[in-house]
Amino acid sequence: MLHLARALLVVSLALASTSAAAPSREAADLRGHVSPTPAWLPRGVFLGTQINNGAIIPNLRIQWEFTFFQDRKDAWIAVLEGGVGWAASLPESALAGRNLYLPVSSYYEHTAQVGFGYRNHLPGKAHWGFQVTGGPTFYGAHFTTQPPDRRTAGTVQGRLQIGYQLPRDVGVGLAVGYAEPFGLKNRSFARDFVGGVNIGFFADWR
């Protein structure tokens, strides 16, 4: 009888510990995703190609993401993004739509953006999200017959991303965006290359 009582005690303790662990796991699921990366480090990257009026501009964007709402898989975030880009291919002439011949030899476009976004984050599942940001864009070009044109304008940008959420809290996939410039100067020779469609790949480890 003593051995049976001890066996029952061991089984009871095992069942109690199992039942206690289950609510703990459920509570952890309800708490939602916790980023493995400190907020002061980048939590996302986008490598894309911008296309506008014959200019093809590879670009790199680095993101800092700050969560202000999070449940088990949905998150609304504040986005701080910085990026650089240099043209890999340019049309023969800038301002071609204005019946002007202005040979262009180089173009760059760098930007700093701030805004908000949404991320759907569940390990082992499809990952998707979007963001809307705005901020200054610094651009410039060199020409064979004119002095360099260096300007600052504003852009509003939107980007949609869809891919796969890896088990180690890293989302990877494809992204497509569009940037609409504002505040462009009429006397700017490179204005037609600012903004446009941006297609590429993203990684998000928020």
Secondary structure, 3 states (H helix, E strand, C coil): CHHHHHHHHHHHHHHHHHHHHHHHHHHHHHHCCCCCCCCCCCCEEEEEEEEECCEEEEEEEEEEEEEEEECCCEEEEEEEEEEEEECCECCCEECHHHCCCEEEEEEEEEEEEEEEEEEECCCCCEEEEEEEEEEEEEEEEEECCCCCEEEEEEEEEEEEEEEEEECCCEEEEEEEEEEEEECCCCCCCCHHHCCEEEEEEEEECC
